[in-house]
Amino acid sequence: MKTLKTLLLIVITTFVYYNGHSSEVKIATVDINKIMDKSPAYNEAKEIFNKKIQNLQKETLSSTENLYKQYEDLDKKRNVLSLKEYNHRKNELKGKEEKLQKKLYDLKFDIDMQVQEIQKVMDEKLKEVIKNIAKEKKLKVVLSDEIIFYRDASIDITDITIKRFNKEIESSFKIVHKINNKNYVNKQIN
């Protein structure tokens, strides 16, 4: 709520400042969520990372089940093994479990880093597109629909932003495939 109040204060201050220095303040709005929903690059990146996460979850389940089975087998042999041998094997399993947890953490971290890298590229490209549209239309302020309670549809530049963003992100989108091919998640969990 404090952030919303701060943003509204900035908007009002900007509006008052420009009203005192210009006869007309040109303001526009964009719907960031709609832009992302209508972006093939964004949706493809989301799909790629969802598949990576699903694969990681499958591998995690499989590896965890395998480790659990090994613990069960060891428990069944508890009466047959010496205490020293039993503890030795149990410690080996704990070591495997720790390695598995570390590997899973590293893979999750790699996926998160890839997502951040893609998001950064897309955010920068979107800001660039909005800035260029604002200059062309001689806009003083472009606001996100998320902080607007009411607006006239005539000040919405979302559709033109979507068209330009999709056109310009195509060249930048090659980064998605480059990152996807870095082989982060294709590591096998043992």
C-alpha positions in Angstrom: 0.0 0.0 0.0 2.9 2.3 0.8 4.4 1.7 -2.6 1.1 2.5 -4.3 0.8 5.8 -2.4 4.4 6.6 -3.4 3.7 5.9 -7.0 0.5 7.9 -7.0 2.4 10.8 -5.4 5.0 10.6 -8.1 2.3 10.6 -10.8 0.5 13.6 -9.3 3.7 15.5 -8.8 4.7 14.9 -12.4 1.2 15.9 -13.6 1.3 19.1 -11.6 4.8 19.9 -12.7 4.0 19.4 -16.4 0.7 21.3 -16.1 2.6 24.3 -14.9 5.1 24.1 -17.7 3.0 22.9 -20.7 -0.5 23.4 -22.0 -1.0 19.7 -22.6 0.4 16.7 -20.7 0.4 13.6 -22.8 0.0 10.5 -20.8 -0.4 6.9 -21.9 -0.9 3.5 -20.3 0.3 0.0 -21.1 -0.9 -3.4 -19.8 2.3 -5.3 -19.1 0.4 -8.6 -18.4 -1.4 -8.4 -21.7 1.9 -7.7 -23.5 3.5 -10.8 -21.9 0.4 -12.9 -22.6 0.5 -11.9 -26.3 4.3 -12.4 -26.6 5.3 -15.7 -28.4 8.8 -15.3 -27.1 7.7 -14.9 -23.5 5.3 -17.8 -23.8 7.9 -20.1 -25.4 10.4 -19.2 -22.7 7.8 -20.0 -20.1 7.1 -23.3 -21.7 10.8 -24.2 -22.0 11.3 -23.5 -18.3 8.2 -25.3 -17.2 9.4 -28.4 -19.1 12.8 -28.1 -17.3 11.1 -27.8 -14.0 8.9 -30.8 -14.7 11.9 -32.9 -15.8 13.7 -31.8 -12.6 10.7 -32.9 -10.5 10.6 -36.3 -12.3 14.3 -36.8 -11.7 14.0 -35.7 -8.1 11.1 -38.2 -7.5 12.9 -41.0 -9.2 16.2 -40.4 -7.4 14.4 -40.0 -4.0 12.5 -43.2 -4.5 15.7 -45.0 -5.4 17.4 -43.7 -2.3 14.4 -44.6 -0.1 14.5 -48.1 -1.5 18.2 -48.4 -0.6 17.4 -47.3 3.0 14.6 -49.9 3.2 16.9 -52.6 1.9 19.5 -51.6 4.5 16.9 -51.7 7.2 15.9 -55.3 6.2 19.6 -56.3 6.5 20.1 -54.7 9.8 20.0 -57.9 11.8 22.3 -59.7 9.4 25.0 -57.0 9.2 27.4 -56.1 12.0 26.7 -52.8 13.7 29.9 -51.3 12.2 28.9 -52.5 8.6 25.3 -51.2 9.1 26.5 -47.8 10.3 29.0 -47.6 7.4 26.4 -48.3 4.8 23.9 -45.9 6.4 26.6 -43.2 6.4 27.2 -43.9 2.7 23.5 -43.5 2.0 23.5 -40.2 3.9 26.4 -39.1 1.8 24.4 -40.0 -1.4 21.4 -38.1 0.0 23.5 -35.0 0.6 25.1 -35.2 -2.9 21.6 -35.6 -4.4 20.3 -32.6 -2.5 23.3 -30.5 -3.6 22.9 -31.5 -7.2 19.1 -30.7 -7.1 19.8 -27.4 -5.5 22.4 -26.6 -8.2 20.1 -27.5 -11.0 17.3 -25.5 -9.5 19.7 -22.5 -9.1 20.8 -22.9 -12.8 17.1 -22.8 -13.9 16.4 -19.8 -11.8 19.5 -17.9 -13.2 18.3 -18.7 -16.8 14.8 -17.4 -16.0 16.3 -14.2 -14.6 18.6 -13.7 -17.6 15.6 -14.2 -20.0 13.4 -11.9 -17.9 16.1 -9.2 -17.9 16.5 -9.3 -21.7 12.7 -9.1 -22.2 12.3 -6.3 -19.6 15.1 -4.2 -21.3 13.6 -4.8 -24.8 10.1 -3.9 -23.5 11.3 -0.7 -21.9 13.2 0.3 -25.1 10.0 -0.3 -27.2 7.8 1.7 -24.8 10.4 4.5 -24.7 10.5 4.7 -28.5 6.7 4.8 -28.8 6.6 7.5 -26.1 9.1 9.6 -28.1 7.2 9.1 -31.3 3.9 10.1 -29.8 5.5 12.9 -27.7 4.3 11.4 -24.5 5.5 12.8 -21.2 4.5 9.8 -19.0 3.7 6.1 -19.7 2.1 4.3 -16.7 1.4 0.7 -16.1 -2.3 -0.3 -16.0 -1.6 -2.0 -12.6 -1.5 1.4 -10.8 -4.4 3.0 -12.7 -7.9 3.0 -11.3 -9.5 4.5 -14.3 -8.3 5.6 -17.7 -9.8 6.4 -21.1 -9.1 3.7 -23.6 -7.7 6.4 -26.0 -4.5 6.7 -24.0 -3.8 2.9 -24.0 -0.7 2.1 -26.1 -0.7 -1.6 -25.3 -1.6 -3.0 -28.7 1.0 -1.0 -30.6 3.6 -2.0 -27.9 2.7 -5.7 -28.4 3.2 -5.5 -32.1 6.6 -3.8 -31.8 7.7 -5.8 -28.9 7.0 -9.1 -30.6 8.8 -7.9 -33.8 11.8 -6.6 -31.9 12.1 -9.5 -29.4 12.4 -12.0 -32.2 16.0 -11.1 -32.7 16.7 -11.0 -29.0 14.8 -14.2 -28.5 17.7 -16.2 -29.9 19.1 -15.8 -26.5 16.4 -18.1 -25.1 17.5 -20.9 -27.4 21.2 -20.2 -26.7 20.5 -20.4 -22.9 18.3 -23.5 -23.4 21.2 -25.2 -25.2 23.7 -24.5 -22.5 22.9 -28.0 -21.2 22.2 -26.8 -17.6 19.3 -29.2 -16.9 20.4 -32.0 -19.1 22.7 -33.2 -16.4 21.8 -36.6 -15.0 21.0 -37.1 -11.4 22.7 -40.1 -10.0 
